[in-house]
Amino acid sequence: MKYFLQILLVLSSLTGAVAGSLPQQQAAADAKWLLHIDLAQFRSTKVGDYIIREILQKKLSKPLADLQRQFKFEIAPDKILEKVTSITAYGTQYKSPEDSAVLLIRADPDLEKIFLGMLAGLSLAGTNAAAQVEQTQIGEVTLYAINQDAKGQVFVAVLPGKVVAVGKSRGITEQAAKVLAGKSPNLTSSKAFSEFADIKKSFFFLGVAEGFSADTVLPPQARLLQLADGGRVLLGENADQLYLNLALRAKTAEITTQMQQVIQGVIALSSLGQPENKDLTQLIQSVKISTDNKTVNLSLEFPVDKAIQQLARQKDKTLAEANAKEPGEEQRH
């Protein structure tokens, strides 16, 4: 069962793609932060294709192979990733977000059946199973409580043909299921992210609502975030350029000016720090800053090919460090 949970963790790490508009109907009305992933859009980009092929599929290979031996089925890592259509994560507080966060996974019906079959099989096995799974039916929602021994429990709520909700507590998971079933208010009744709804073809979206700077413990270096009262980050790919757009919202025009000045100062300092770094110089020269209705907007671009080269170097470095810690690991695989 630990490998099933590992796969869920890998899927939740796909800070991938947003397409069209925010899935406001899927998140609770009191959500304070929201991350949405549309894997179809992500897979269509060069960066997304590289990350899926060279990083995520390899991370999935071992836990998936162990699950295949245990449950006697065959499905390749790339098929798993192809059949997950979207992922959304949101939370109702900034302090201890892991306790109030919900992960929503929308998948192809075939993949949904595989995961439900695993959960149902473990539930029927009772104490003979590798992990203890308790199944409860609440209306149209099937709730699974998965015992992780010393790590506590994980709760999975399933609405057939809709979305699978995963949370650390029964209460937050049941509440997420009510939102998905239309029995509890969703974000369409809130203005929390209404200013950031136009996300176009970006493949990464992270939004935070009002109260972020007040409710979050930030380091002294994060002065800019301390000034903000909400914002969002977009990451996308346009032609051969990887682009990032940061929008920070302020309460007053004066604070907006202060945030703009802080950003300009950081950029100027960075340009003086490593003049020999051509990639950094190119990145800094692409930066554009503007203000609009108490919001500071920062945008920058970077060549996709160079971004992939950086990812490849980081992957090789991580692999080398892992092999150095466990010299026999490579031979075992």
C-alpha positions as CSV (number, residue, x, y, z in Angstrom):
1,M,0.0,0.0,0.0
2,K,2.9,2.3,0.6
3,Y,3.6,2.3,-3.1
4,F,0.0,3.4,-3.9
5,L,0.6,6.3,-1.6
6,Q,3.9,7.0,-3.3
7,I,2.2,7.3,-6.6
8,L,-0.3,9.7,-5.2
9,L,2.6,11.8,-3.9
10,V,4.3,11.8,-7.3
11,L,1.0,12.9,-8.9
12,S,0.6,15.6,-6.4
13,S,4.1,16.9,-7.2
14,L,3.1,17.6,-10.8
15,T,3.2,21.4,-10.6
16,G,2.2,21.3,-14.2
17,A,-0.4,22.9,-16.3
18,V,-3.3,25.2,-16.2
19,A,-5.5,25.6,-19.3
20,G,-8.6,27.8,-19.8
21,S,-10.0,29.0,-16.5
22,L,-9.7,28.1,-12.9
23,P,-11.7,25.1,-11.7
24,Q,-13.6,27.3,-9.1
25,Q,-16.5,24.9,-9.0
26,Q,-14.2,22.2,-7.5
27,A,-12.7,24.1,-4.6
28,A,-14.4,25.2,-1.4
29,A,-15.6,28.7,-1.1
30,D,-13.3,29.4,1.9
31,A,-10.1,28.3,0.0
32,K,-7.2,30.6,0.7
33,W,-4.7,29.2,-1.8
34,L,-5.2,27.2,-5.0
35,L,-3.0,25.2,-7.3
36,H,-4.4,23.7,-10.5
37,I,-2.8,21.4,-13.0
38,D,-4.0,20.5,-16.5
39,L,-1.7,17.7,-17.7
40,A,-3.0,17.8,-21.3
41,Q,-1.6,21.4,-21.6
42,F,1.5,20.4,-19.8
43,R,2.3,17.5,-22.0
44,S,1.9,19.7,-25.1
45,T,4.9,21.9,-24.0
46,K,8.6,21.0,-24.5
47,V,9.4,21.5,-20.9
48,G,6.4,19.4,-19.8
49,D,7.3,16.6,-22.2
50,Y,10.9,16.5,-20.8
51,I,9.8,16.5,-17.2
52,I,7.2,13.8,-17.7
53,R,9.6,11.5,-19.8
54,E,12.8,12.0,-17.9
55,I,11.7,12.7,-14.3
56,L,8.2,11.7,-13.4
57,Q,8.0,8.4,-15.4
58,K,11.2,7.3,-13.7
59,K,9.9,8.3,-10.3
60,L,6.8,6.2,-10.9
61,S,8.6,3.1,-12.3
62,K,9.7,1.5,-9.0
63,P,6.5,2.0,-6.9
64,L,4.4,1.0,-10.0
65,A,6.5,-2.2,-10.5
66,D,5.9,-3.2,-6.9
67,L,2.2,-2.6,-7.2
68,Q,2.1,-4.7,-10.4
69,R,3.7,-7.6,-8.6
70,Q,1.3,-7.3,-5.7
71,F,-1.9,-6.9,-7.7
72,K,-1.0,-8.8,-10.9
73,F,-1.7,-6.1,-13.5
74,E,0.4,-4.4,-16.1
75,I,0.4,-0.7,-16.8
76,A,3.4,1.5,-17.8
77,P,4.3,4.8,-16.0
78,D,3.6,6.8,-19.2
79,K,0.1,5.3,-19.3
80,I,-0.6,6.4,-15.7
81,L,0.5,10.0,-16.5
82,E,-1.5,10.0,-19.8
83,K,-4.7,9.0,-18.0
84,V,-4.5,11.6,-15.2
85,T,-6.3,14.6,-16.8
86,S,-6.1,17.2,-14.1
87,I,-4.9,17.8,-10.5
88,T,-6.1,20.6,-8.2
89,A,-4.9,21.3,-4.7
90,Y,-6.3,23.9,-2.3
91,G,-6.3,24.8,1.4
92,T,-8.4,26.8,3.8
93,Q,-5.6,28.1,5.9
94,Y,-1.9,29.2,5.6
95,K,-0.7,27.9,9.0
96,S,-0.1,24.1,8.9
97,P,-1.4,23.9,5.3
98,E,-0.8,20.2,5.1
99,D,-3.6,19.6,7.7
100,S,-6.2,21.7,5.7
101,A,-5.1,20.8,2.2
102,V,-7.1,18.7,-0.3
103,L,-5.7,17.1,-3.4
104,L,-8.2,16.5,-6.2
105,I,-7.4,14.1,-9.0
106,R,-9.4,13.7,-12.1
107,A,-8.5,10.7,-14.2
108,D,-9.6,8.6,-17.1
109,P,-12.4,6.1,-16.1
110,D,-10.0,3.1,-16.7
111,L,-7.4,4.4,-14.3
112,E,-10.1,5.3,-11.8
113,K,-11.3,1.7,-11.8
114,I,-7.7,0.4,-11.2
115,F,-7.2,2.6,-8.1
116,L,-10.7,1.8,-6.8
117,G,-10.1,-1.9,-7.3
118,M,-6.9,-1.6,-5.2
119,L,-8.7,0.2,-2.4
120,A,-11.7,-2.1,-2.4
121,G,-9.4,-5.2,-2.4
122,L,-7.4,-3.9,0.6
123,S,-10.7,-3.0,2.4
124,L,-12.0,-6.6,1.9
125,A,-8.7,-8.1,3.0
126,G,-9.1,-6.6,6.4
127,T,-6.2,-7.3,8.8
128,N,-4.6,-9.6,6.2
129,A,-3.7,-6.6,4.0
130,A,-0.4,-4.8,4.0
131,A,-2.2,-1.6,5.0
132,Q,-5.5,-1.3,6.8
133,V,-8.3,0.3,4.8
134,E,-11.8,1.1,6.1
135,Q,-14.5,1.7,3.6
136,T,-17.6,3.9,4.4
137,Q,-20.5,4.9,2.1
138,I,-21.8,8.4,2.6
139,G,-24.6,8.9,0.0
140,E,-23.0,8.8,-3.4
141,V,-19.5,9.2,-1.9
142,T,-17.3,6.3,-1.0
143,L,-14.8,7.2,1.8
144,Y,-11.6,5.2,2.4
145,A,-9.6,5.6,5.6
146,I,-6.0,4.3,4.9
147,N,-4.0,3.5,8.0
148,Q,-0.3,4.4,7.6
149,D,0.8,3.1,11.0
150,A,3.1,5.7,12.5
151,K,2.4,8.2,9.8
152,G,-1.2,8.5,10.7
153,Q,-4.1,8.2,8.2
154,V,-4.9,9.4,4.7
155,F,-8.6,9.7,3.6
156,V,-9.7,9.2,0.0
157,A,-13.2,10.3,-1.1
158,V,-14.5,8.9,-4.4
159,L,-17.3,10.3,-6.5
160,P,-17.8,7.9,-9.4
161,G,-17.0,9.6,-12.7
162,K,-16.0,12.8,-11.0
163,V,-13.0,13.6,-8.9
164,V,-11.0,11.7,-6.3
165,A,-10.3,13.8,-3.2
166,V,-7.4,13.0,-0.9
167,G,-6.8,14.6,2.6
168,K,-5.1,14.0,5.9
169,S,-8.3,14.3,8.0
170,R,-11.8,12.8,7.6
171,G,-13.4,16.2,8.1
172,I,-11.5,18.1,5.4
173,T,-11.9,15.2,2.9
174,E,-15.7,14.8,3.6
175,Q,-16.1,18.6,3.2
176,A,-14.2,18.4,-0.2
177,A,-16.6,15.7,-1.3
178,K,-19.6,17.8,-0.4
179,V,-18.2,20.7,-2.5
180,L,-17.7,18.3,-5.5
181,A,-21.2,16.9,-5.1
182,G,-22.7,20.4,-5.1
183,K,-23.9,20.2,-1.5
184,S,-21.5,22.9,-0.2
185,P,-20.5,26.3,-1.6
186,N,-17.6,26.5,-4.0
187,L,-15.3,29.3,-5.2
188,T,-17.8,30.6,-7.7
189,S,-19.6,32.2,-4.7
190,S,-16.3,33.9,-3.6
191,K,-14.2,36.8,-5.0
192,A,-11.0,35.3,-3.6
193,F,-9.4,34.6,-7.0
194,S,-11.7,36.6,-9.3
195,E,-8.9,39.1,-10.2
196,F,-6.7,36.2,-11.3
197,A,-9.1,34.2,-13.3
198,D,-7.6,34.9,-16.8
199,I,-4.8,32.3,-16.9
200,K,-4.8,31.7,-20.7
201,K,-2.3,29.0,-21.8
202,S,-0.1,29.0,-18.7
203,F,0.9,25.5,-17.4
204,F,1.4,26.5,-13.8
205,F,-0.9,28.5,-11.5
206,L,-0.6,29.2,-7.8
207,G,-2.9,31.7,-6.3
208,V,-3.1,33.1,-2.7
209,A,-6.0,35.1,-1.4
210,E,-6.2,37.9,1.1
211,G,-4.4,37.5,4.5
212,F,-1.4,35.7,3.1
213,S,1.2,38.0,4.6
214,A,-0.6,38.3,7.9
215,D,-1.2,34.5,8.4
216,T,2.1,33.2,7.1
217,V,5.4,33.2,8.9
218,L,7.9,34.6,6.3
219,P,11.7,35.0,6.6
220,P,13.1,38.6,6.8
221,Q,14.4,38.2,3.3
222,A,10.9,37.9,1.9
223,R,10.1,41.6,2.4
224,L,8.3,41.8,-0.9
225,L,5.8,39.0,0.1
226,Q,5.3,40.7,3.5
227,L,4.0,43.7,1.7
228,A,1.6,41.8,-0.5
229,D,-2.0,40.9,0.4
230,G,-2.5,38.2,-2.2
231,G,-1.2,37.3,-5.6
232,R,-0.6,34.6,-8.2
233,V,2.2,33.0,-10.2
234,L,1.9,31.8,-13.8
235,L,4.4,29.8,-15.7
236,G,3.9,28.9,-19.3
237,E,5.5,28.2,-22.7
238,N,5.1,30.4,-25.8
239,A,6.9,29.4,-29.0
240,D,10.5,28.8,-27.9
241,Q,10.2,30.9,-24.7
242,L,9.4,29.8,-21.1
243,Y,7.7,32.7,-19.4
244,L,6.8,33.6,-15.8
245,N,4.3,36.2,-14.7
246,L,4.0,37.3,-11.0
247,A,1.2,39.4,-9.8
248,L,1.2,40.8,-6.3
249,R,-1.8,42.7,-4.9
250,A,-1.6,45.4,-2.3
251,K,-4.1,47.1,-0.1
252,T,-3.1,50.7,-1.0
253,A,-1.5,52.6,-3.9
254,E,1.4,53.5,-1.7
255,I,2.2,49.9,-0.9
256,T,1.9,49.1,-4.6
257,T,4.6,51.7,-5.3
258,Q,6.8,50.2,-2.5
259,M,6.5,46.7,-4.0
260,Q,7.5,48.0,-7.4
261,Q,10.5,49.7,-6.0
262,V,11.6,46.6,-4.1
263,I,11.4,44.5,-7.3
264,Q,13.3,47.0,-9.3
265,G,16.0,47.1,-6.6
266,V,16.3,43.3,-6.5
267,I,16.7,43.2,-10.3
268,A,19.3,46.0,-10.3
269,L,21.3,44.2,-7.6
270,S,21.1,40.9,-9.5
271,S,22.4,42.5,-12.7
272,L,25.5,43.6,-10.8
273,G,26.1,40.4,-9.0
274,Q,27.1,38.0,-11.8
275,P,27.9,40.0,-14.9
276,E,29.7,37.0,-16.5
277,N,26.6,34.8,-16.3
278,K,25.1,35.3,-19.8
279,D,22.0,33.3,-19.0
280,L,21.2,35.4,-15.9
281,T,21.9,38.6,-17.9
282,Q,19.5,37.5,-20.6
283,L,16.9,36.6,-18.0
284,I,17.2,40.0,-16.3
285,Q,17.0,41.9,-19.6
286,S,13.7,40.2,-20.4
287,V,12.0,41.4,-17.1
288,K,9.1,43.8,-17.5
289,I,7.4,45.5,-14.6
290,S,4.0,47.3,-14.6
291,T,1.3,48.3,-12.1
292,D,-2.5,48.1,-12.5
293,N,-5.2,48.8,-9.9
294,K,-3.1,48.1,-6.8
295,T,-1.4,45.2,-8.5
296,V,2.3,44.9,-9.4
297,N,2.9,42.7,-12.4
298,L,6.4,41.2,-13.2
299,S,7.0,39.1,-16.4
300,L,10.1,37.5,-17.7
301,E,11.2,35.0,-20.4
302,F,13.8,32.4,-20.9
303,P,14.6,30.1,-23.8
304,V,13.0,26.7,-23.5
305,D,16.1,24.8,-24.7
306,K,18.2,26.4,-22.0
307,A,15.6,25.7,-19.4
308,I,15.7,22.0,-20.3
309,Q,19.5,22.0,-20.2
310,Q,19.3,23.4,-16.6
311,L,16.7,20.7,-15.7
312,A,19.0,18.0,-17.1
313,R,22.0,19.2,-15.2
314,Q,20.0,19.3,-12.0
315,K,18.7,15.8,-12.6
316,D,22.2,14.5,-13.2
317,K,23.4,16.2,-10.0
318,T,20.6,14.8,-7.9
319,L,21.2,11.3,-9.3
320,A,24.9,11.6,-8.6
321,E,24.3,12.7,-5.0
322,A,21.8,9.8,-4.5
323,N,24.3,7.3,-5.8
324,A,27.1,8.7,-3.6
325,K,24.9,8.1,-0.5
326,E,23.9,4.6,-1.6
327,P,26.8,3.1,-3.7
328,G,24.9,-0.2,-4.2
329,E,21.6,1.4,-5.3
330,E,22.5,1.6,-9.0
331,Q,23.5,-2.1,-9.1
332,R,20.3,-3.2,-7.4
333,H,18.3,-1.5,-10.2
